[in-house]
Amino acid sequence: MNILIADDHTFIRSGLNDSLRQLLPDAVIFNAENASEAIQLTTQDIGFQLAIVDLFMPDMDGFDFLRKLCSDNPELPVIVISATEKTEHIRKVLDLGAMSFISKSSSNQQFNNVINTVLSGGTYIPENLVAQTNASETIESKNSTKPGTKKILTDRQLEILNLLMEGKSNKQIAKDLNLSENTVKVHVSTILKILQVENRIQASNAARKLNLH
């Protein structure tokens, strides 16, 4: 397994390397000191199975970097690791196609859980993002206003949710929105977790109940 790590801090890269070697001793790890170097590595015939990247590096806007990385490598699972814990940043990271976000303040066990989840094809949503969703729903329910879930879903996720409610498959949604099936799969998985449902039918029912369409 080939893994790409991109972070402009040597100390962080070293820590990530150590953690990955303990979790995945057979992995071959490639390190990039900035966004440009990371993008250049993905153009080589290496065949990465996972990328763990810092969001903010000095040579490129973090979201532009992530957008290009995910767009140029639609089948590559990307985990964003960052010091920021702003909800709007996390939402945008997931909207751009990353399969997970993890804070640099997370424990080794949390890091390992994220890696295992993503490598098994799942997505990881930070607890504070889910917690904010639930809190918003509770507060707004008491005020008899629209549920807060609509605020926590990104525009792309709402777009995919509407197509999902029409009964379209991931393949059809990908074609309609000019996305990869893997990106759609990531978004659908995230939507299910945010809505706290287990399948697409339950998601459609929940969306109608919450007036998310």
N, CA, C and O of each residue as an XYZ file, in Angstrom:
852
protein
N       0.836     -1.194      0.000
C       0.000      0.000      0.000
C       0.871      1.244      0.000
O       1.787      1.367      0.813
N       0.585      2.169     -0.915
C       1.320      3.423     -0.999
C       0.481      4.548     -0.393
O      -0.678      4.740     -0.759
N       1.081      5.278      0.527
C       0.378      6.345      1.234
C       1.131      7.656      1.057
O       2.355      7.708      1.177
N       0.380      8.711      0.769
C       0.951     10.046      0.627
C       0.647     10.866      1.878
O      -0.499     10.938      2.321
N       1.680     11.481      2.437
C       1.530     12.423      3.548
C       2.007     13.783      3.069
O       3.106     13.906      2.529
N       1.186     14.802      3.264
C       1.570     16.157      2.866
C       1.347     17.112      4.034
O       0.215     17.336      4.463
N       2.431     17.662      4.532
C       2.362     18.632      5.625
C       3.657     19.424      5.621
O       4.730     18.863      5.401
N       3.565     20.714      5.862
C       4.759     21.544      5.785
C       5.567     21.539      7.084
O       6.612     22.186      7.158
N       5.100     20.820      8.107
C       5.839     20.746      9.366
C       6.502     19.368      9.508
O       5.834     18.334      9.500
N       7.817     19.388      9.635
C       8.577     18.139      9.736
C       8.122     17.305     10.924
O       8.021     16.082     10.829
N       7.851     17.964     12.036
C       7.448     17.257     13.249
C       6.141     16.492     13.032
O       6.006     15.349     13.468
N       5.182     17.129     12.357
C       3.888     16.483     12.093
C       4.074     15.301     11.148
O       3.515     14.228     11.377
N       4.857     15.493     10.087
C       5.101     14.396      9.142
C       5.742     13.216      9.854
O       5.372     12.066      9.619
N       6.704     13.502     10.723
C       7.388     12.431     11.446
C       6.408     11.668     12.336
O       6.454     10.440     12.404
N       5.525     12.391     13.016
C       4.538     11.747     13.878
C       3.563     10.893     13.090
O       3.204      9.796     13.518
N       3.131     11.396     11.933
C       2.212     10.638     11.088
C       2.891      9.376     10.548
O       2.287      8.305     10.488
N       4.150      9.526     10.159
C       4.902      8.359      9.679
C       4.998      7.283     10.751
O       4.794      6.102     10.473
N       5.310      7.694     11.977
C       5.449      6.738     13.076
C       4.124      6.026     13.344
O       4.087      4.811     13.541
N       3.039      6.800     13.349
C       1.722      6.212     13.627
C       1.321      5.222     12.539
O       0.792      4.148     12.825
N       1.580      5.595     11.292
C       1.205      4.723     10.178
C       2.043      3.453     10.149
O       1.533      2.383      9.817
N       3.314      3.558     10.490
C       4.178      2.370     10.477
C       3.746      1.368     11.542
O       3.891      0.159     11.361
N       3.219      1.873     12.647
C       2.719      0.976     13.684
C       1.408      0.324     13.254
O       1.176     -0.855     13.522
N       0.552      1.097     12.584
C      -0.753      0.588     12.174
C      -0.666     -0.245     10.908
O      -1.336     -1.270     10.782
N       0.174      0.205      9.957
C       0.293     -0.458      8.656
C       1.778     -0.679      8.345
O       2.359      0.055      7.546
N       2.379     -1.668      8.963
C       3.839     -1.866      8.837
C       4.316     -2.135      7.419
O       5.488     -1.910      7.117
N       3.445     -2.609      6.547
C       3.867     -2.912      5.178
C       3.672     -1.742      4.218
O       4.011     -1.842      3.039
N       3.133     -0.642      4.716
C       2.847      0.500      3.849
C       4.135      1.196      3.409
O       5.111      1.265      4.157
N       4.114      1.707      2.186
C       5.209      2.527      1.668
C       4.731      3.980      1.729
O       3.728      4.339      1.110
N       5.451      4.802      2.472
C       4.993      6.163      2.744
C       5.833      7.171      1.964
O       7.063      7.147      2.007
N       5.146      8.048      1.260
C       5.785      9.132      0.513
C       5.434     10.452      1.201
O       4.277     10.693      1.546
N       6.437     11.298      1.395
C       6.230     12.552      2.105
C       6.371     13.762      1.185
O       7.282     13.825      0.359
N       5.461     14.715      1.339
C       5.517     15.976      0.597
C       5.542     17.126      1.602
O       4.800     17.128      2.584
N       6.407     18.100      1.340
C       6.564     19.219      2.262
C       5.595     20.357      1.972
O       5.476     21.284      2.773
N       4.902     20.299      0.843
C       3.951     21.348      0.514
C       2.930     20.811     -0.479
O       3.023     19.669     -0.929
N       1.958     21.647     -0.813
C       0.865     21.235     -1.692
C       1.367     20.922     -3.099
O       0.951     19.935     -3.706
N       2.254     21.755     -3.610
C       2.758     21.560     -4.971
C       3.483     20.232     -5.106
O       3.325     19.527     -6.103
N       4.272     19.896     -4.105
C       5.006     18.633     -4.139
C       4.047     17.456     -4.057
O       4.266     16.426     -4.694
N       2.984     17.606     -3.273
C       1.986     16.536     -3.156
C       1.303     16.292     -4.488
O       1.142     15.146     -4.906
N       0.903     17.360     -5.153
C       0.244     17.232     -6.451
C       1.193     16.596     -7.470
O       0.785     15.761     -8.277
N       2.465     17.006     -7.420
C       3.447     16.452     -8.351
C       3.625     14.951     -8.132
O       3.766     14.195     -9.093
N       3.618     14.522     -6.875
C       3.763     13.096     -6.579
C       2.588     12.286     -7.123
O       2.764     11.154     -7.574
N       1.399     12.865     -7.079
C       0.223     12.123     -7.562
C       0.209     11.987     -9.072
O      -0.547     11.177     -9.608
N       1.034     12.765     -9.773
C       1.103     12.646    -11.231
C       2.052     11.530    -11.658
O       2.056     11.125    -12.820
N       2.851     11.037    -10.722
C       3.779      9.955    -11.026
C       3.066      8.611    -10.964
O       1.980      8.487    -10.398
N       3.689      7.630    -11.546
C       3.090      6.296    -11.616
C       3.359      5.529    -10.317
O       4.071      4.525    -10.300
N       2.764      6.038     -9.229
C       2.976      5.432     -7.914
C       1.773      4.598     -7.496
O       1.919      3.489     -6.982
N       0.587      5.144     -7.723
C      -0.626      4.425     -7.357
C      -0.912      4.486     -5.869
O      -0.834      3.477     -5.169
N      -1.243      5.673     -5.392
C      -1.539      5.843     -3.973
C      -2.892      5.234     -3.621
O      -3.856      5.340     -4.379
N      -2.941      4.597     -2.459
C      -4.208      4.059     -1.948
C      -4.806      4.953     -0.868
O      -5.949      4.759     -0.454
N      -4.024      5.939     -0.413
C      -4.499      6.837      0.644
C      -3.644      8.091      0.653
O      -2.435      8.034      0.426
N      -4.285      9.229      0.918
C      -3.559     10.490      1.078
C      -4.008     11.152      2.378
O      -5.202     11.262      2.658
N      -3.033     11.585      3.160
C      -3.311     12.313      4.400
C      -2.655     13.675      4.247
O      -1.430     13.772      4.175
N      -3.460     14.723      4.196
C      -2.914     16.029      3.831
C      -3.331     17.110      4.814
O      -4.443     17.105      5.343
N      -2.411     18.034      5.042
C      -2.710     19.222      5.827
C      -3.586     20.141      4.983
O      -3.455     20.175      3.760
N      -4.472     20.879      5.630
C      -5.361     21.760      4.880
C      -4.687     23.060      4.496
O      -4.890     23.567      3.392
N      -3.889     23.601      5.397
C      -3.291     24.905      5.150
C      -1.776     24.806      5.071
O      -1.097     24.631      6.082
N      -1.259     24.919      3.857
C       0.182     24.951      3.633
C       0.534     26.242      2.906
O      -0.310     26.794      2.200
N       1.756     26.735      3.060
C       2.083     28.096      2.624
C       2.089     28.347      1.122
O       1.981     29.498      0.701
N       2.211     27.321      0.310
C       2.399     27.565     -1.122
C       1.108     27.558     -1.940
O       1.138     27.849     -3.136
N      -0.039     27.227     -1.308
C      -1.290     27.164     -2.066
C      -2.469     27.280     -1.110
O      -2.412     26.791      0.019
N      -3.536     27.927     -1.563
C      -4.755     27.962     -0.761
C      -5.206     26.533     -0.459
O      -5.264     25.695     -1.360
N      -5.522     26.257      0.796
C      -5.832     24.898      1.210
C      -7.004     24.283      0.476
O      -6.963     23.109      0.107
N      -8.050     25.069      0.261
C      -9.231     24.524     -0.405
C      -8.994     24.349     -1.903
O      -9.529     23.423     -2.513
N      -8.201     25.227     -2.492
C      -7.834     25.053     -3.903
C      -6.998     23.784     -4.072
O      -7.172     23.033     -5.032
N      -6.097     23.564     -3.130
C      -5.263     22.353     -3.158
C      -6.127     21.102     -3.051
O      -5.966     20.154     -3.820
N      -7.043     21.113     -2.091
C      -7.889     19.938     -1.886
C      -8.799     19.709     -3.088
O      -9.022     18.571     -3.503
N      -9.317     20.790     -3.638
C     -10.186     20.679     -4.818
C      -9.431     20.026     -5.974
O      -9.962     19.140     -6.643
N      -8.204     20.459     -6.206
C      -7.413     19.898     -7.311
C      -7.024     18.457     -7.027
O      -7.084     17.608     -7.916
N      -6.624     18.177     -5.789
C      -6.214     16.828     -5.426
C      -7.351     15.837     -5.632
O      -7.149     14.763     -6.199
N      -8.544     16.195     -5.174
C      -9.688     15.300     -5.287
C     -10.197     15.216     -6.723
O     -10.640     14.160     -7.174
N     -10.129     16.335     -7.430
C     -10.591     16.356     -8.817
C      -9.677     15.541     -9.724
O     -10.149     14.798    -10.585
N      -8.371     15.682     -9.528
C      -7.402     14.967    -10.368
C      -7.277     13.493     -9.993
O      -6.829     12.674    -10.796
N      -7.677     13.165     -8.765
C      -7.555     11.779     -8.288
C      -8.874     11.340     -7.647
O      -8.933     11.117     -6.438
N      -9.925     11.215     -8.451
C     -11.279     10.986     -7.908
C     -11.442      9.683     -7.132
O     -12.348      9.571     -6.307
N     -10.583      8.699     -7.379
C     -10.711      7.422     -6.674
C      -9.789      7.334     -5.453
O      -9.778      6.319     -4.758
N      -9.024      8.385     -5.194
C      -8.070      8.368     -4.084
C      -8.748      8.810     -2.783
O      -9.238      9.936     -2.703
N      -8.784      7.947     -1.768
C      -9.333      8.360     -0.469
C      -8.425      9.409      0.176
O      -7.227      9.186      0.346
N      -9.003     10.540      0.528
C      -8.226     11.643      1.099
C      -8.703     11.932      2.522
O      -9.898     12.100      2.767
N      -7.768     11.987      3.437
C      -8.042     12.397      4.812
C      -7.362     13.744      5.029
O      -6.168     13.891      4.769
N      -8.112     14.710      5.499
C      -7.549     16.018      5.810
C      -7.255     16.076      7.302
O      -8.110     15.751      8.126
N      -6.050     16.488      7.639
C      -5.671     16.664      9.039
C      -5.273     18.122      9.229
O      -4.463     18.651      8.468
N      -5.836     18.765     10.234
C      -5.605     20.197     10.379
C      -5.770     20.634     11.822
O      -6.408     19.953     12.625
N      -5.186     21.780     12.139
C      -5.339     22.357     13.475
C      -6.681     23.068     13.614
O      -7.163     23.276     14.727
N      -7.283     23.439     12.486
C      -8.564     24.121     12.553
C      -9.669     23.161     12.979
O      -9.655     21.983     12.621
N     -10.616     23.673     13.738
C     -11.778     22.883     14.124
C     -13.062     23.654     13.804
O     -14.124     23.381     14.365
N     -12.940     24.619     12.893
C     -14.102     25.406     12.504
C     -15.057     24.550     11.676
O     -14.652     23.888     10.721
N     -16.318     24.577     12.056
C     -17.306     23.744     11.388
C     -17.385     24.040      9.903
O     -17.517     23.124      9.092
N     -17.305     25.332      9.536
C     -17.415     25.677      8.120
C     -16.253     25.118      7.310
O     -16.414     24.792      6.134
N     -15.075     25.005      7.938
C     -13.927     24.419      7.258
C     -14.127     22.914      7.064
O     -13.831     22.369      6.000
N     -14.635     22.252      8.110
C     -14.865     20.810      8.027
C     -15.914     20.498      6.968
O     -15.749     19.564      6.183
N     -16.989     21.276      6.944
C     -18.046     21.064      5.956
C     -17.505     21.220      4.544
O     -17.840     20.437      3.656
N     -16.660     22.239      4.334
C     -16.133     22.482      2.996
C     -15.182     21.367      2.579
O     -15.171     20.957      1.419
N     -14.386     20.878      3.524
C     -13.472     19.765      3.254
C     -14.246     18.549      2.746
O     -13.862     17.932      1.753
N     -15.338     18.209      3.436
C     -16.150     17.066      3.034
C     -16.847     17.330      1.706
O     -17.006     16.424      0.888
N     -17.257     18.566      1.499
C     -17.946     18.920      0.258
C     -17.022     18.821     -0.951
O     -17.470     18.518     -2.057
N     -15.736     19.077     -0.739
C     -14.766     19.020     -1.833
C     -14.339     17.592     -2.172
O     -13.646     17.363     -3.162
N     -14.760     16.632     -1.339
C     -14.488     15.241     -1.687
C     -13.619     14.458     -0.735
O     -13.371     13.275     -0.967
N     -13.144     15.085      0.340
C     -12.362     14.332      1.319
C     -13.263     13.326      2.022
O     -14.448     13.583      2.235
N     -12.695     12.186      2.380
C     -13.480     11.149      3.047
C     -13.501     11.324      4.552
O     -14.292     10.685      5.245
N     -12.627     12.197      5.065
C     -12.582     12.385      6.502
C     -11.825     13.654      6.852
O     -11.007     14.153      6.079
N     -12.119     14.152      8.022
C     -11.371     15.262      8.607
C     -10.994     14.847     10.017
O     -11.815     14.297     10.750
N      -9.757     15.108     10.394
C      -9.333     14.821     11.755
C      -8.472     15.964     12.265
O      -7.625     16.492     11.546
N      -8.699     16.332     13.503
C      -7.942     17.418     14.118
C      -6.557     16.939     14.528
O      -6.371     15.778     14.892
N      -5.592     17.842     14.464
C      -4.237     17.503     14.885
C      -4.150     17.281     16.394
O      -3.144     16.778     16.895
N      -5.204     17.657     17.114
C      -5.224     17.437     18.556
C      -5.815     16.075     18.923
O      -5.923     15.744     20.103
N      -6.194     15.288     17.923
C      -6.806     13.981     18.177
C      -5.794     12.992     18.749
O      -4.585     13.135     18.569
N      -6.313     12.005     19.431
C      -5.453     10.962     20.014
C      -5.016      9.969     18.945
O      -5.571      9.936     17.847
N      -4.019      9.165     19.278
C      -3.555      8.126     18.352
C      -4.676      7.136     18.045
O      -4.796      6.660     16.916
N      -5.489      6.831     19.041
C      -6.586      5.890     18.836
C      -7.612      6.459     17.867
O      -8.122      5.741     17.007
N      -7.914      7.739     18.001
C      -8.837      8.374     17.057
C      -8.264      8.356     15.648
O      -8.976      8.086     14.681
N      -6.977      8.645     15.543
C      -6.310      8.628     14.243
C      -6.393      7.236     13.624
O      -6.716      7.097     12.445
N      -6.106      6.221     14.407
C      -6.174      4.845     13.902
C      -7.591      4.480     13.472
O      -7.779      3.810     12.457
N      -8.579      4.914     14.234
C      -9.971      4.630     13.883
C     -10.344      5.257     12.542
O     -11.038      4.647     11.728
N      -9.871      6.489     12.327
C     -10.160      7.175     11.065
C      -9.511      6.436      9.901
O     -10.149      6.205      8.874
N      -8.249      6.068     10.060
C      -7.534      5.355      9.002
C      -8.254      4.052      8.654
O      -8.485      3.762      7.480
N      -8.600      3.285      9.656
C      -9.278      2.007      9.422
C     -10.638      2.206      8.765
O     -11.024      1.438      7.884
N     -11.356      3.228      9.190
C     -12.676      3.508      8.618
C     -12.566      3.855      7.145
O     -13.306      3.323      6.318
N     -11.650      4.740      6.819
C     -11.501      5.187      5.433
C     -10.989      4.054      4.543
O     -11.468      3.889      3.421
N     -10.032      3.280      5.025
C      -9.495      2.184      4.218
C     -10.522      1.076      3.985
O     -10.396      0.293      3.044
N     -11.528      1.017      4.840
C     -12.588      0.032      4.654
C     -13.728      0.579      3.800
O     -14.759     -0.071      3.625
N     -13.520      1.802      3.266
C     -14.508      2.382      2.363
C     -15.506      3.296      3.021
O     -16.443      3.758      2.369
N     -15.329      3.572      4.308
C     -16.263      4.432      5.022
C     -15.794      5.871      5.096
O     -14.723      6.220      4.597
N     -16.601      6.691      5.718
C     -16.243      8.083      5.958
C     -16.301      8.344      7.451
O     -16.999      7.652      8.193
N     -15.556      9.353      7.880
C     -15.552      9.711      9.289
C     -15.987     11.160      9.425
O     -15.392     12.055      8.825
N     -17.032     11.386     10.221
C     -17.511     12.739     10.481
C     -17.123     13.111     11.905
O     -17.464     12.384     12.839
N     -16.424     14.216     12.097
C     -16.024     14.619     13.447
C     -17.225     14.771     14.373
O     -18.294     15.224     13.964
N     -17.025     14.382     15.626
C     -18.120     14.404     16.590
C     -18.708     15.797     16.763
O     -19.915     15.941     16.958
N     -17.861     16.830     16.694
C     -18.393     18.181     16.900
C     -19.320     18.598     15.771
O     -20.224     19.408     15.976
N     -19.099     18.046     14.570
C     -19.987     18.369     13.458
C     -21.348     17.721     13.661
O     -22.381     18.359     13.459
N     -21.349     16.453     14.059
C     -22.609     15.762     14.330
C     -23.296     16.381     15.534
O     -24.516     16.540     15.542
N     -22.517     16.733     16.554
C     -23.086     17.323     17.766
C     -23.754     18.649     17.459
O     -24.822     18.954     17.990
N     -23.121     19.437     16.600
C     -23.716     20.723     16.250
C     -25.020     20.536     15.492
O     -25.971     21.297     15.667
N     -25.050     19.501     14.639
C     -26.281     19.196     13.916
C     -27.416     18.897     14.889
O     -28.514     19.439     14.771
N     -27.127     18.019     15.857
C     -28.153     17.632     16.814
C     -28.579     18.801     17.683
O     -29.761     18.962     17.988
N     -27.603     19.622     18.082
C     -27.926     20.775     18.917
C     -28.787     21.765     18.161
O     -29.731     22.330     18.714
N     -28.457     21.977     16.878
C     -29.229     22.902     16.055
C     -30.659     22.426     15.909
O     -31.597     23.221     15.971
N     -30.827     21.116     15.713
C     -32.165     20.570     15.567
C     -32.972     20.763     16.844
O     -34.151     21.113     16.787
N     -32.338     20.535     18.006
C     -33.042     20.666     19.276
C     -33.467     22.098     19.521
O     -34.613     22.355     19.888
N     -32.552     23.029     19.321
C     -32.845     24.439     19.557
C     -33.920     24.939     18.613
O     -34.862     25.606     19.040
N     -33.789     24.623     17.334
C     -34.730     25.153     16.369
C     -36.085     24.475     16.485
O     -37.112     25.070     16.159
N     -36.090     23.213     16.954
C     -37.356     22.528     17.160
C     -38.152     23.221     18.258
O     -39.371     23.356     18.156
N     -37.477     23.650     19.289
C     -38.134     24.352     20.382
C     -38.700     25.693     19.923
O     -39.700     26.178     20.453
N     -38.046     26.276     18.933
C     -38.494     27.570     18.425
C     -39.458     27.432     17.264
O     -39.864     28.422     16.655
N     -39.828     26.166     16.957
C     -40.779     25.874     15.879
C     -40.330     26.431     14.537
O     -41.140     26.958     13.775
N     -39.060     26.316     14.254
C     -38.533     26.739     12.964
C     -38.017     25.525     12.233
O     -38.112     24.407     12.739
N     -37.470     25.728     11.049
C     -36.976     24.604     10.252
C     -35.829     23.901     10.956
O     -35.018     24.551     11.615
N     -35.750     22.588     10.825
C     -34.688     21.823     11.489
C     -33.306     22.283     11.063
O     -33.109     22.757      9.944
N     -32.342     22.135     11.984
C     -30.995     22.625     11.729
C     -30.179     21.763     10.800
O     -29.105     22.181     10.366
N     -30.655     20.560     10.475
C     -29.867     19.678      9.622
C     -29.579     20.318      8.282
O     -28.515     20.097      7.704
N     -30.514     21.110      7.779
C     -30.314     21.732      6.477
C     -29.097     22.646      6.497
O     -28.417     22.811      5.484
N     -28.829     23.236      7.652
C     -27.684     24.120      7.767
C     -26.368     23.347      7.769
O     -25.345     23.853      7.308
N     -26.399     22.113      8.292
C     -25.167     21.361      8.412
C     -24.817     20.620      7.135
O     -23.646     20.324      6.898
N     -25.813     20.313      6.305
C     -25.542     19.698      5.018
C     -25.009     20.754      4.060
O     -25.525     21.870      4.010
N     -23.991     20.408      3.314
C     -23.448     21.342      2.343
C     -24.378     21.430      1.133
O     -25.277     20.605      0.969
N     -24.158     22.425      0.301
C     -24.977     22.581     -0.906
C     -24.872     21.341     -1.786
O     -25.871     20.893     -2.350
N     -23.668     20.785     -1.906
C     -23.477     19.588     -2.717
C     -24.230     18.405     -2.129
O     -24.846     17.632     -2.863
N     -24.183     18.262     -0.812
C     -24.886     17.161     -0.163
C     -26.395     17.291     -0.333
O     -27.084     16.292     -0.538
N     -26.911     18.512     -0.248
C     -28.343     18.723     -0.474
C     -28.715     18.381     -1.912
O     -29.777     17.815     -2.170
N     -27.837     18.726     -2.839
C     -28.058     18.420     -4.252
C     -28.111     16.906     -4.464
O     -28.987     16.398     -5.165
N     -27.170     16.196     -3.852
C     -27.138     14.736     -3.969
C     -28.337     14.117     -3.264
O     -28.913     13.144     -3.751
N     -28.713     14.676     -2.123
C     -29.866     14.170     -1.390
C     -31.142     14.267     -2.227
O     -31.957     13.345     -2.223
N     -31.314     15.362     -2.933
C     -32.491     15.518     -3.784
C     -32.532     14.469     -4.890
O     -33.594     13.929     -5.199
N     -31.376     14.182     -5.484
C     -31.321     13.164     -6.532
C     -31.528     11.774     -5.941
O     -32.137     10.905     -6.564
N     -31.013     11.580     -4.730
C     -31.211     10.312     -4.039
C     -32.702     10.090     -3.785
O     -33.198      8.970     -3.905
N     -33.405     11.157     -3.434
C     -34.843     11.070     -3.172
C     -35.630     10.741     -4.440
O     -36.749     10.232     -4.374
N     -35.031     11.037     -5.589
C     -35.673     10.694     -6.866
C     -35.449      9.226     -7.224
O     -35.940      8.745     -8.245
N     -34.700      8.519     -6.371
C     -34.452      7.104     -6.604
C     -33.258      6.817     -7.489
O     -33.103      5.698     -7.978
N     -32.412      7.812     -7.702
C     -31.271      7.619     -8.596
C     -30.134      6.896     -7.879
O     -29.925      7.079     -6.680
N     -29.410      6.081     -8.621
C     -28.268      5.344     -8.083
C     -27.056      6.266     -8.001
O     -27.066      7.370     -8.547
N     -26.015      5.804     -7.313
C     -24.782      6.580     -7.238
C     -24.227      6.856     -8.635
O     -23.729      7.947     -8.910
N     -24.319      5.856     -9.513
C     -23.813      6.007    -10.877
C     -24.580      7.088    -11.627
O     -23.987      7.897    -12.341
N     -25.894      7.098    -11.462
C     -26.714      8.112    -12.144
C     -26.447      9.500    -11.578
O     -26.369     10.478    -12.321
N     -26.309      9.576    -10.259
C     -26.025     10.870     -9.618
C     -24.670     11.396    -10.077
O     -24.518     12.583    -10.368
N     -23.688     10.500    -10.137
C     -22.345     10.890    -10.584
C     -22.392     11.451    -11.999
O     -21.731     12.444    -12.301
N     -23.168     10.819    -12.855
C     -23.280     11.282    -14.237
C     -23.976     12.634    -14.306
O     -23.542     13.520    -15.042
N     -25.047     12.796    -13.548
C     -25.797     14.053    -13.559
C     -24.971     15.230    -13.058
O     -25.087     16.341    -13.575
N     -24.135     14.984    -12.048
C     -23.374     16.064    -11.414
C     -21.923     16.125    -11.872
O     -21.145     16.946    -11.388
N     -21.566     15.251    -12.809
C     -20.193     15.215    -13.329
C     -19.187     14.968    -12.202
O     -18.171     15.655    -12.093
N     -19.495     13.967    -11.366
C     -18.625     13.578    -10.266
C     -18.225     12.119    -10.449
O     -18.811     11.401    -11.259
N     -17.230     11.692     -9.696
C     -16.885     10.269     -9.702
C     -17.863      9.532     -8.792
O     -18.435     10.121     -7.875
N     -18.049      8.240     -9.055
C     -18.924      7.441     -8.195
C     -18.398      7.404     -6.769
O     -19.176      7.382     -5.816
N     -17.076      7.395     -6.621
C     -16.485      7.356     -5.289
C     -16.842      8.610     -4.503
O     -17.140      8.531     -3.311
N     -16.815      9.777     -5.165
C     -17.172     11.026     -4.500
C     -18.626     11.006     -4.072
O     -18.958     11.428     -2.964
N     -19.494     10.517     -4.946
C     -20.915     10.416     -4.607
C     -21.102      9.467     -3.422
O     -21.877      9.747     -2.508
N     -20.391      8.353     -3.451
C     -20.478      7.370     -2.357
C     -20.093      8.012     -1.032
O     -20.741      7.783     -0.011
N     -19.036      8.816     -1.052
C     -18.595      9.502      0.164
C     -19.687     10.422      0.680
O     -19.997     10.424      1.872
N     -20.274     11.209     -0.226
C     -21.321     12.153      0.175
C     -22.552     11.425      0.710
O     -23.130     11.837      1.715
N     -22.950     10.349      0.043
C     -24.133      9.598      0.495
C     -23.890      9.035      1.892
O     -24.768      9.098      2.752
N     -22.696      8.484      2.116
C     -22.368      7.944      3.424
C     -22.409      9.031      4.491
O     -22.897      8.807      5.599
N     -21.895     10.204      4.150
C     -21.907     11.331      5.081
C     -23.332     11.776      5.384
O     -23.672     12.060      6.533
N     -24.166     11.836      4.344
C     -25.566     12.237      4.518
C     -26.287     11.277      5.457
O     -27.028     11.713      6.339
N     -26.078      9.974      5.276
C     -26.720      8.972      6.130
C     -26.312      9.165      7.591
O     -27.137      9.054      8.498
N     -25.034      9.455      7.804
C     -24.559      9.629      9.175
C     -25.142     10.886      9.801
O     -25.547     10.867     10.963
N     -25.190     11.978      9.045
C     -25.727     13.227      9.576
C     -27.211     13.100      9.885
O     -27.689     13.611     10.897
N     -27.935     12.417      9.007
C     -29.371     12.222      9.229
C     -29.649     11.109     10.234
O     -30.787     10.908     10.657
N     -28.582     10.384     10.613
C     -28.689      9.285     11.579
C     -29.667      8.211     11.091
O     -30.558      7.777     11.822
N     -29.473      7.799      9.843
C     -30.286      6.736      9.251
C     -29.344      5.683      8.671
O     -28.136      5.898      8.574
N     -29.920      4.536      8.284
C     -29.090      3.406      7.858
C     -29.092      3.166      6.362
O     -28.195      2.495      5.852
N     -30.076      3.695      5.640
C     -30.133      3.432      4.211
C     -30.778      4.590      3.463
O     -31.229      5.564      4.065
N     -30.813      4.467      2.145
C     -31.283      5.551      1.283
C     -32.776      5.820      1.464
O     -33.217      6.967      1.402
N     -33.557      4.749      1.689
C     -34.999      4.934      1.887
C     -35.260      5.731      3.162
O     -36.079      6.650      3.174
N     -34.560      5.373      4.227
C     -34.707      6.108      5.474
C     -34.248      7.551      5.319
O     -34.830      8.463      5.905
N     -33.200      7.751      4.524
C     -32.708      9.107      4.280
C     -33.755      9.937      3.552
O     -33.971     11.103      3.885
N     -34.402      9.340      2.562
C     -35.450     10.050      1.817
C     -36.618     10.411      2.723
O     -37.142     11.523      2.663
N     -37.020      9.464      3.561
C     -38.124      9.722      4.483
C     -37.771     10.819      5.479
O     -38.584     11.693      5.780
N     -36.529     10.756      5.989
C     -36.081     11.765      6.951
C     -36.003     13.141      6.290
O     -36.353     14.152      6.899
N     -35.548     13.166      5.054
C     -35.422     14.436      4.339
C     -36.789     15.093      4.133
O     -36.934     16.306      4.284
N     -37.775     14.288      3.791
C     -39.134     14.825      3.603
C     -39.685     15.336      4.940
O     -40.311     16.394      5.005
N     -39.442     14.571      5.989
C     -39.934     14.956      7.304
C     -39.294     16.257      7.775
O     -39.944     17.092      8.404
N     -38.001     16.416      7.458
C     -37.258     17.601      7.882
C     -37.316     18.741      6.871
O     -36.704     19.792      7.062
N     -38.064     18.512      5.790
C     -38.223     19.548      4.745
C     -36.887     19.962      4.158
O     -36.602     21.150      4.007
N     -36.061     18.958      3.823
C     -34.729     19.253      3.289
C     -34.681     19.285      1.773
O     -33.627     19.566      1.201
N     -35.785     19.008      1.112
C     -35.780     18.958     -0.354
C     -36.225     20.308     -0.916
O     -36.290     20.479     -2.133
